[in-house]
Structure formats: structure tokens, C-alpha cells
């Protein structure tokens, strides 16, 4: 064993160990004071990378949740405006029904009703043009898909709601239509022959589409035909006397196209029909429509007569898109595509997730009165209805019903978007945030119980280290005994 004065190896070792203990003690104090296991990159480089990525995701999810809440406010604003439009349309329909009572109302009353209709039209146009969210107009067409007719000889009206073939319409372009089946009108040629249109028809009661038409036994065949035509506004059926091979018969023709408009005649006396009951039906039109969507060009079959009261020339798909063929279009469209309309794509886009591509969109059409009810009657829209005449009031009901369906479909789409997209995503985001926060906490937060144990150990090591260092520093003094 050797004794040295200049170099106290034991003291140096004790000092090194005490210094290391002091460093660890300082880290432990830092962890306990912040509650974090990782306070700098040196504490856990890999853990820092993971936790920072998780923190970025968590903060982004927080913003996505706020985005979803803003989107919900947006949809509620649009839906509230559309609810008011529905209310105005109900008022308009009530006025149209009232104006149909032509036998009671005078011209002044009819004009008063028309003035109210004009006020309703102005109100709907105001709602469409001025409804805003955060300074952005949402019902003027700038946030939706709008379709307009480019060939009015073939297409009388068109309405797209933004979804086609199950995909969003996100590209402007032409709407191509190809005929699959032409619509027909119910028609039947009756079989009781008369020598001429002047021949007298026996007395009878004819029931045509639920309306009773009587003959008194003194009227000619032509006069009976005229009676049937006078009732056509009620029955929807016209008649003509057809002469061939020296004899005349009655031919009945349905005014409207499609399977929902048939001819039913009961002639128990057999004065114009050899059978006591005659029924004639027709077929609806069917076309294929091609539009470019988010999934490329989609071709969808549109068929007529889907809704009770629909003309067979009004065709719809399963998503509520509709178009109205003209009679000329029904006759001249071919199986090859023809560009008959233009679609302009637009939508409101919402970032509802924390990452790229986590977005969705909602298309809101232009709700101006000129775009409502355009697929009911050729050349008419809600903006052009006139209820001062009996025929105008009848047509107005068709147009208003189409407008109500159109607005209700948009409201349904908004409700579905809010419930199935926004609300569902809101819940999903909060679950994801909870799980990510828990994972980030496991990586970065301090286990206080474990750290207190470590802290106590370091305190003891520091105290013992100081004691050992003192003793190591005192050891060289024993050499003085050799110098005495």
C-alpha cells in the first residue's frame, strides 16, 4: 500500500460519483417540478419525436373539432333559410288552391292573390340572394351545383342536387342524354261503328276517368265527342271521331304522357264502346344521363312516373335529380348521346380532420324562384306562375309541388350531411383525441410515484457521497504521522 499527498485518487472517485449523483438529482428535481418525464431532447430523443408528432395531431384535431362546429353552424343557417322558403311555398300553394275557386272569386280577389304570390316570389329571391354565413352567400348558387338547359327544343327543365350516381359532381361540363324508351300517351279506338259523325247516339251515362258524361238520345256522334272534349280539363282525355271504310268510331286520347295517366271508360249501354269497360295505359320515358363526377364520368338511368302525379316526360333518378323532356325531345332524342344541358360545379368545402384529405363538401343549389319547380311544366318555374286564371291556378299547383319537393330534398340532404357526416365525425374526432392524448401522456408525462422513489435514492446517495468525500479528503492527513 502506498501513500500519496499530491493525488488523492479516492477523493477524486468520490467527487466524480457525487457529481454524477448531483446531475441525476437535478434532473429528478426538474421532472418533479414540471410533471414531465421528457423536458429536453436529451431525456428521450426517440420519445420526444413520437410525442411531438402526437402533440401536433392532438392540436390539429382540436382545430378540426372547431371546424366541424363551424360547419354545423353553416348547415343550420342554410337549413333555417330553407325552412322559411318551405313556409313561403306552403302559403303560395294555399293561394293557388284559393284561386282555383273561380266560381266564387272576382277579378279583384284573384289579382290580390296574385299580388301575394309576387310578394312571396320576391321574398324567396331575397332569401336566396342574401342568406350569408360569415360574409359568404350560401344559397345564391356559388356554393352548389347548378344545371341549366342548353337545348330547349329537347329539354324543358333540369334540376341537379349535387350528387349523381352516388358521387359528388365536382366538374363543370355538359349533360348528355340518350333515349332508352320514349314516353307514350294512353289511347284507345272504340269499336261501336256509326254510319257518319252525324248519326244519333242513344241515351246513356258514360263514366270517363271518374267523370260522368250523359247523352240524351238526340245528340250526334260529333256532339258526344264535343261533350267529352268539354270535360277534358277534368278527365284529362280528349276525343275525336275517326272515319274509315265508310264508318265512324270514337278515339280517346290521354292529354298527358306516362303510365300514371290512363283512360278508363265505363259504357254499360254500349253506345260508343262494345265492351262495358275499356282501359288504356301508356309507358313512361326512360333516358340515360351522363355527368362527370368525383369518380369520373357516370351514366345513370332516369325514368319517368316515379312520383304520383308525375308526367311521364318528367324523369328522375334515385338521388332526386330530375329533368323534363319536351314532347319534341321525347320524339327526336335517339339512343346516341346529345348534349342538352350544362352543369356548373361548386360546393362548400370543410376540413373536418387533422390530416391532408380529411375534407368533405356540401353543395347548395341556387334557390332563386327561377330555379324552383322547373321540371313540372315545360317553360314554367315558380317565378312565372299566374293564378288569375283557372288553368294558371292548376298549373301553379304542379309547379309549387315540384318546388316543395325540390326544397325539401335539399333540406334532407343538409340534414343527412349534418347527422351522418358532421355529427358522426365530431364524435370520432373526440374519441381519437382522447386516445392520442392518453398515448402522448404515457410517453411524456412523469410517473410521480416512481420518480419520488428515485429522488429519495438520489438524496441518500448525495448525502453519503458528501460524507465519503469528506473522509477521502481527510485520509492524506494520516501521512503526517510518518513525518513526526
C-alpha positions as CSV (number, residue, x, y, z in Angstrom):
1,X,0.0,0.0,0.0
2,X,1.4,3.4,-1.0
3,X,0.6,6.8,0.5
4,X,0.4,10.0,-1.7
5,X,-0.3,13.6,-0.9
6,X,-0.4,15.2,-4.4
7,X,-3.0,12.9,-5.9
8,X,-5.9,11.8,-3.7
9,X,-7.4,9.1,-6.0
10,X,-10.1,8.2,-3.5
11,X,-11.3,11.8,-3.2
12,X,-11.4,12.1,-7.0
13,X,-13.5,9.0,-7.4
14,X,-15.8,10.1,-4.6
15,X,-16.1,13.6,-6.3
16,X,-16.9,12.1,-9.6
17,X,-19.6,9.9,-8.2
18,X,-21.0,12.8,-6.2
19,X,-21.0,15.0,-9.3
20,X,-22.9,12.3,-11.3
21,X,-25.4,11.9,-8.4
22,X,-25.8,15.7,-8.4
23,X,-26.6,15.7,-12.2
24,X,-29.2,12.9,-11.8
25,X,-30.6,14.7,-8.7
26,X,-31.0,17.9,-10.7
27,X,-32.9,16.0,-13.5
28,X,-35.2,14.4,-10.9
29,X,-36.0,17.8,-9.3
30,X,-36.7,19.1,-12.8
31,X,-39.0,16.2,-13.6
32,X,-40.9,16.5,-10.4
33,X,-41.3,20.3,-10.7
34,X,-42.6,20.1,-14.3
35,X,-44.5,16.8,-14.1
36,X,-42.9,15.7,-17.3
37,X,-40.6,12.8,-18.0
38,X,-39.2,14.4,-21.1
39,X,-38.1,18.0,-20.6
40,X,-35.4,18.1,-23.3
41,X,-34.4,16.0,-26.3
42,X,-31.6,14.5,-24.2
43,X,-34.1,12.9,-21.8
44,X,-35.5,10.6,-24.5
45,X,-34.7,11.5,-28.2
46,X,-37.0,8.9,-29.7
47,X,-39.8,9.5,-27.2
48,X,-39.5,13.3,-28.0
49,X,-40.1,12.6,-31.7
50,X,-43.1,10.5,-31.1
51,X,-44.7,12.8,-28.5
52,X,-44.2,15.9,-30.6
53,X,-45.9,14.2,-33.6
54,X,-48.7,13.2,-31.3
55,X,-49.0,16.7,-29.9
56,X,-49.2,18.0,-33.5
57,X,-52.0,15.6,-34.2
58,X,-53.9,16.5,-31.0
59,X,-53.7,20.2,-31.7
60,X,-54.9,19.6,-35.3
61,X,-57.8,17.5,-34.0
62,X,-58.7,20.3,-31.7
63,X,-58.9,22.7,-34.7
64,X,-60.8,20.0,-36.7
65,X,-63.4,19.8,-33.9
66,X,-63.8,23.6,-34.1
67,X,-64.1,23.3,-37.9
68,X,-66.9,20.7,-37.6
69,X,-68.7,23.0,-35.2
70,X,-68.4,25.9,-37.7
71,X,-69.7,23.6,-40.4
72,X,-72.7,22.7,-38.3
73,X,-73.5,26.3,-37.8
74,X,-73.2,26.8,-41.6
75,X,-75.7,24.0,-42.3
76,X,-78.1,25.2,-39.6
77,X,-78.0,28.6,-41.2
78,X,-78.8,27.2,-44.6
79,X,-81.5,24.8,-43.2
80,X,-83.2,27.7,-41.4
81,X,-83.4,29.7,-44.6
82,X,-84.8,26.7,-46.5
83,X,-87.4,26.2,-43.8
84,X,-88.6,29.7,-44.4
85,X,-88.7,29.0,-48.2
86,X,-90.8,25.9,-47.5
87,X,-93.2,28.1,-45.4
88,X,-93.5,30.6,-48.2
89,X,-94.2,27.8,-50.7
90,X,-96.9,26.5,-48.4
91,X,-98.5,29.9,-48.4
92,X,-98.2,30.1,-52.2
93,X,-99.9,26.7,-52.6
94,X,-102.8,27.9,-50.3
95,X,-103.3,30.9,-52.6
96,X,-103.2,28.7,-55.7
97,X,-105.9,26.5,-54.2
98,X,-108.0,29.5,-53.2
99,X,-107.7,31.0,-56.7
100,X,-108.9,27.7,-58.2
101,X,-112.3,28.6,-56.7
102,X,-113.1,30.7,-59.8
103,X,-116.8,30.4,-59.4
104,X,-116.7,32.5,-56.2
105,X,-113.8,34.9,-56.6
106,X,-114.0,38.0,-58.7
107,X,-111.1,39.6,-60.6
108,X,-110.1,41.8,-57.7
109,X,-109.8,38.9,-55.4
110,X,-107.8,36.9,-57.9
111,X,-105.4,39.8,-58.5
112,X,-105.0,40.2,-54.8
113,X,-103.9,36.6,-54.6
114,X,-101.5,37.1,-57.5
115,X,-100.1,40.1,-55.7
116,X,-99.4,37.9,-52.7
117,X,-97.7,35.4,-54.9
118,X,-95.5,38.1,-56.3
119,X,-94.5,39.1,-52.8
120,X,-93.7,35.5,-52.0
121,X,-91.5,35.3,-55.1
122,X,-89.7,38.4,-54.1
123,X,-89.1,37.1,-50.6
124,X,-87.7,33.8,-51.9
125,X,-85.4,35.7,-54.2
126,X,-84.3,37.8,-51.2
127,X,-83.6,34.7,-49.1
128,X,-81.6,33.1,-52.0
129,X,-79.6,36.2,-52.7
130,X,-78.9,37.5,-49.1
131,X,-78.5,34.4,-46.9
132,X,-74.9,34.5,-45.7
133,X,-72.6,32.8,-43.3
134,X,-69.5,34.7,-42.3
135,X,-69.9,37.1,-45.2
136,X,-70.3,34.3,-47.7
137,X,-73.5,33.8,-49.6
138,X,-74.7,30.2,-49.4
139,X,-78.0,30.0,-51.4
140,X,-77.2,32.0,-54.5
141,X,-75.6,29.1,-56.4
142,X,-72.0,30.0,-55.5
143,X,-71.8,27.1,-53.1
144,X,-73.6,24.5,-55.1
145,X,-74.2,22.6,-58.3
146,X,-76.3,24.4,-60.9
147,X,-77.7,22.9,-64.1
148,X,-79.2,24.9,-67.0
149,X,-80.8,23.8,-70.2
150,X,-78.8,24.4,-73.4
151,X,-81.2,22.8,-75.9
152,X,-84.8,23.9,-75.0
153,X,-86.2,22.0,-78.0
154,X,-85.4,18.7,-76.3
155,X,-85.3,19.6,-72.6
156,X,-87.8,21.8,-70.9
157,X,-86.2,21.8,-67.4
158,X,-83.5,20.3,-65.2
159,X,-82.6,20.2,-61.6
160,X,-79.4,18.6,-60.0
161,X,-78.8,18.5,-56.3
162,X,-75.0,17.9,-56.3
163,X,-74.9,14.1,-56.1
164,X,-75.0,11.9,-59.2
165,X,-74.7,8.2,-59.3
166,X,-73.6,8.2,-55.7
167,X,-70.7,10.7,-56.2
168,X,-70.4,14.4,-55.9
169,X,-70.4,16.5,-59.0
170,X,-67.1,18.3,-58.9
171,X,-66.5,19.2,-62.5
172,X,-68.4,21.6,-64.8
173,X,-69.4,20.3,-68.2
174,X,-72.1,19.1,-70.4
175,X,-75.1,16.9,-69.5
176,X,-75.6,14.3,-72.2
177,X,-78.9,12.5,-72.6
178,X,-79.7,9.4,-74.7
179,X,-83.2,8.0,-75.1
180,X,-83.9,4.5,-73.9
181,X,-87.7,4.4,-74.1
182,X,-90.0,7.1,-75.4
183,X,-93.0,8.1,-73.3
184,X,-96.4,7.4,-74.8
185,X,-99.9,8.7,-74.2
186,X,-102.8,6.3,-73.5
187,X,-105.0,6.0,-76.5
188,X,-107.9,3.7,-77.5
189,X,-110.1,3.4,-80.5
190,X,-113.6,2.3,-79.5
191,X,-115.4,-0.3,-81.5
192,X,-119.1,0.8,-81.9
193,X,-119.5,1.9,-85.6
194,X,-121.7,4.7,-86.8
195,X,-122.5,5.5,-90.4
196,X,-121.4,9.1,-90.0
197,X,-120.4,11.6,-87.4
198,X,-124.0,13.0,-87.7
199,X,-125.5,9.7,-86.6
200,X,-127.6,9.9,-83.4
201,X,-126.2,8.3,-80.3
202,X,-128.6,6.6,-77.9
203,X,-129.2,8.0,-74.3
204,X,-126.6,6.7,-71.9
205,X,-124.3,7.6,-68.9
206,X,-120.6,7.4,-69.7
207,X,-118.1,7.4,-66.9
208,X,-114.7,8.6,-68.2
209,X,-111.9,8.7,-65.7
210,X,-114.4,9.1,-62.9
211,X,-116.4,11.9,-64.6
212,X,-120.0,11.2,-65.7
213,X,-120.9,12.4,-69.2
214,X,-124.6,11.9,-70.3
215,X,-126.2,11.7,-73.7
216,X,-129.9,12.4,-74.1
217,X,-130.6,10.3,-77.2
218,X,-130.9,13.4,-79.5
219,X,-127.2,14.1,-79.9
220,X,-125.0,13.2,-82.9
221,X,-121.7,11.3,-82.5
222,X,-119.8,14.5,-83.1
223,X,-121.8,16.3,-80.4
224,X,-120.9,13.5,-78.0
225,X,-117.3,13.9,-78.9
226,X,-117.6,17.6,-78.2
227,X,-119.1,16.8,-74.8
228,X,-116.1,14.6,-74.0
229,X,-113.7,17.3,-75.1
230,X,-115.5,19.9,-72.9
231,X,-114.8,17.7,-69.9
232,X,-111.1,17.2,-70.8
233,X,-109.9,19.6,-68.1
234,X,-111.4,17.3,-65.5
235,X,-110.8,13.9,-67.2
236,X,-107.5,14.6,-68.9
237,X,-108.9,12.9,-72.0
238,X,-109.8,14.3,-75.5
239,X,-111.9,12.6,-78.2
240,X,-112.2,12.7,-81.9
241,X,-114.4,11.0,-84.4
242,X,-112.4,8.8,-86.7
243,X,-113.9,7.8,-90.1
244,X,-112.6,4.9,-92.1
245,X,-114.1,2.4,-94.6
246,X,-117.4,4.3,-94.5
247,X,-118.0,4.2,-90.7
248,X,-117.2,6.4,-87.8
249,X,-115.9,5.5,-84.3
250,X,-114.7,7.4,-81.3
251,X,-111.0,7.6,-80.4
252,X,-109.9,8.6,-76.9
253,X,-106.5,10.2,-76.2
254,X,-104.9,11.0,-72.9
255,X,-103.6,14.5,-72.7
256,X,-100.6,13.7,-70.6
257,X,-97.7,11.2,-71.1
258,X,-96.9,8.3,-68.9
259,X,-98.2,5.3,-67.0
260,X,-99.8,7.4,-64.3
261,X,-102.3,8.9,-66.8
262,X,-104.6,6.2,-68.2
263,X,-108.0,6.0,-69.8
264,X,-110.9,4.2,-68.1
265,X,-114.3,4.2,-69.7
266,X,-117.5,2.6,-68.4
267,X,-120.2,2.4,-71.1
268,X,-122.8,0.0,-69.8
269,X,-125.2,0.9,-72.6
270,X,-122.6,0.2,-75.2
271,X,-123.3,3.4,-77.1
272,X,-119.7,4.1,-78.1
273,X,-117.8,1.0,-76.8
274,X,-118.8,-2.6,-77.5
275,X,-117.3,-3.5,-74.1
276,X,-118.8,-2.1,-70.9
277,X,-115.4,-1.3,-69.5
278,X,-112.4,-0.1,-71.5
279,X,-108.9,0.7,-70.1
280,X,-105.9,2.1,-71.9
281,X,-102.5,2.6,-70.4
282,X,-99.2,4.1,-71.6
283,X,-95.5,3.9,-70.8
284,X,-93.0,6.4,-69.2
285,X,-89.9,7.7,-70.9
286,X,-86.5,6.4,-69.8
287,X,-83.2,8.0,-70.7
288,X,-79.5,7.6,-69.8
289,X,-77.8,10.7,-68.5
290,X,-74.0,11.2,-68.4
291,X,-72.3,13.7,-66.0
292,X,-68.7,14.0,-64.8
293,X,-68.5,13.4,-61.0
294,X,-65.8,13.0,-58.4
295,X,-65.4,9.4,-59.6
296,X,-65.2,10.3,-63.3
297,X,-68.0,10.2,-65.9
298,X,-71.1,8.5,-64.6
299,X,-74.0,7.3,-66.7
300,X,-77.3,6.9,-64.8
301,X,-80.8,5.8,-66.0
302,X,-83.6,8.3,-65.4
303,X,-87.1,7.0,-65.5
304,X,-90.5,8.8,-65.6
305,X,-93.6,8.4,-63.4
306,X,-91.7,7.7,-60.2
307,X,-94.0,10.0,-58.1
308,X,-97.8,10.0,-58.1
309,X,-99.0,12.7,-60.5
310,X,-95.7,12.9,-62.4
311,X,-96.0,13.4,-66.1
312,X,-94.2,10.5,-68.0
313,X,-91.9,13.2,-69.5
314,X,-90.6,14.2,-66.1
315,X,-87.8,11.8,-65.3
316,X,-85.9,11.3,-62.0
317,X,-83.1,9.2,-60.6
318,X,-82.8,7.6,-57.2
319,X,-81.0,10.7,-55.8
320,X,-83.7,13.2,-56.6
321,X,-82.2,14.7,-59.7
322,X,-84.8,15.5,-62.3
323,X,-85.3,16.6,-65.9
324,X,-88.3,17.3,-68.0
325,X,-88.4,16.3,-71.7
326,X,-90.3,18.3,-74.2
327,X,-92.7,16.4,-76.5
328,X,-90.2,17.1,-79.3
329,X,-87.4,15.8,-77.3
330,X,-89.4,12.6,-76.4
331,X,-89.9,12.1,-80.2
332,X,-86.5,13.1,-81.6
333,X,-83.9,12.1,-79.0
334,X,-82.0,9.0,-80.1
335,X,-80.0,6.3,-78.4
336,X,-76.8,8.3,-79.0
337,X,-75.8,10.9,-76.5
338,X,-76.9,14.5,-77.1
339,X,-75.7,17.5,-75.1
340,X,-78.8,19.2,-73.9
341,X,-77.7,20.9,-70.6
342,X,-74.7,22.4,-68.9
343,X,-73.7,21.7,-65.3
344,X,-71.6,24.2,-63.2
345,X,-70.0,22.5,-60.2
346,X,-69.5,24.3,-57.0
347,X,-69.6,23.4,-53.3
348,X,-68.6,24.5,-49.8
349,X,-65.6,22.5,-48.6
350,X,-64.9,21.7,-45.0
351,X,-61.7,20.5,-43.4
352,X,-63.1,18.1,-40.8
353,X,-59.9,16.1,-40.0
354,X,-56.4,16.6,-38.8
355,X,-54.6,15.5,-42.0
356,X,-54.5,16.1,-45.7
357,X,-57.5,14.8,-47.5
358,X,-59.7,14.8,-44.4
359,X,-62.3,17.1,-46.0
360,X,-65.9,16.9,-47.2
361,X,-68.2,19.2,-49.1
362,X,-71.8,20.2,-49.3
363,X,-73.4,21.5,-52.5
364,X,-76.3,24.0,-52.1
365,X,-78.2,24.9,-55.3
366,X,-79.4,28.4,-56.3
367,X,-82.7,28.9,-54.6
368,X,-83.9,31.8,-56.7
369,X,-87.5,31.4,-57.8
370,X,-86.5,31.0,-61.4
371,X,-84.8,27.7,-60.5
372,X,-87.7,26.3,-58.5
373,X,-90.3,23.9,-60.0
374,X,-88.7,24.0,-63.4
375,X,-89.3,20.3,-64.0
376,X,-93.1,20.3,-63.6
377,X,-94.4,22.1,-66.7
378,X,-92.4,23.0,-69.8
379,X,-91.3,26.6,-69.8
380,X,-92.6,27.4,-66.3
381,X,-91.0,28.0,-63.0
382,X,-92.2,29.3,-59.6
383,X,-91.3,32.8,-60.8
384,X,-93.7,32.7,-63.7
385,X,-96.9,31.2,-62.1
386,X,-100.1,33.1,-62.6
387,X,-103.1,32.2,-60.5
388,X,-105.6,34.7,-62.0
389,X,-107.0,32.0,-64.3
390,X,-108.3,28.5,-63.7
391,X,-105.7,26.9,-65.8
392,X,-103.0,29.0,-64.3
393,X,-104.0,28.0,-60.8
394,X,-104.0,24.4,-61.8
395,X,-100.5,24.7,-63.4
396,X,-99.3,26.6,-60.3
397,X,-100.1,23.7,-58.1
398,X,-97.9,21.4,-60.2
399,X,-95.1,23.9,-60.2
400,X,-95.4,24.6,-56.5
401,X,-95.5,20.9,-55.6
402,X,-92.3,20.4,-57.7
403,X,-90.7,23.3,-55.9
404,X,-91.7,22.0,-52.4
405,X,-90.2,18.6,-53.3
406,X,-87.1,20.3,-54.6
407,X,-86.5,22.4,-51.5
408,X,-87.4,19.5,-49.2
409,X,-84.9,17.3,-50.9
410,X,-82.2,19.9,-50.3
411,X,-83.2,20.2,-46.7
412,X,-83.0,16.4,-46.4
413,X,-79.5,16.4,-47.9
414,X,-78.4,19.1,-45.5
415,X,-79.9,17.1,-42.6
416,X,-78.2,13.9,-43.7
417,X,-74.9,15.7,-44.1
418,X,-75.1,17.2,-40.6
419,X,-76.2,14.0,-38.9
420,X,-74.2,11.3,-40.8
421,X,-71.1,13.3,-41.6
422,X,-70.6,16.2,-39.2
423,X,-72.1,14.8,-36.0
424,X,-70.5,11.3,-36.6
425,X,-67.2,12.9,-37.4
426,X,-67.4,15.1,-34.3
427,X,-67.8,12.1,-32.1
428,X,-65.0,10.2,-33.9
429,X,-62.6,13.2,-33.5
430,X,-63.2,13.4,-29.8
431,X,-62.5,9.7,-29.4
432,X,-59.3,10.0,-31.4
433,X,-58.2,13.0,-29.4
434,X,-58.8,11.1,-26.1
435,X,-56.7,8.1,-27.2
436,X,-53.9,10.2,-28.7
437,X,-53.8,12.3,-25.5
438,X,-53.5,9.2,-23.4
439,X,-50.7,7.8,-25.6
440,X,-48.8,11.1,-25.5
441,X,-49.2,11.3,-21.7
442,X,-47.8,7.8,-21.3
443,X,-44.7,8.8,-23.3
444,X,-44.1,12.3,-21.9
445,X,-45.8,12.7,-18.5
446,X,-44.0,11.7,-15.3
447,X,-44.9,8.7,-13.1
448,X,-44.6,10.7,-9.9
449,X,-44.6,7.7,-7.6
450,X,-41.7,6.1,-9.4
451,X,-39.8,9.4,-9.6
452,X,-40.2,10.1,-5.9
453,X,-38.6,6.8,-5.2
454,X,-35.7,7.7,-7.5
455,X,-35.5,11.2,-5.9
456,X,-35.2,9.7,-2.4
457,X,-32.5,7.4,-3.6
458,X,-30.5,10.2,-5.1
459,X,-30.9,12.3,-1.9
460,X,-29.4,9.5,0.1
461,X,-26.6,9.0,-2.4
462,X,-25.8,12.7,-2.4
463,X,-25.6,12.8,1.4
464,X,-23.5,9.6,1.6
465,X,-21.3,10.9,-1.3
466,X,-20.6,14.1,0.6
467,X,-19.7,12.1,3.7
468,X,-17.4,9.8,1.8
469,X,-15.7,12.7,0.0
470,X,-15.0,14.4,3.4
471,X,-13.4,11.2,4.6
472,X,-11.4,10.7,1.4
473,X,-10.1,14.3,1.8
474,X,-9.1,13.6,5.3
475,X,-7.2,10.4,4.5
476,X,-3.9,12.0,3.4
477,X,-3.6,13.6,6.9
478,X,-2.5,10.2,8.2
479,X,0.8,10.7,6.4
480,X,1.7,13.4,8.9
481,X,2.2,10.6,11.4
482,X,5.2,9.4,9.3
483,X,6.8,12.9,9.5
484,X,6.8,13.2,13.2
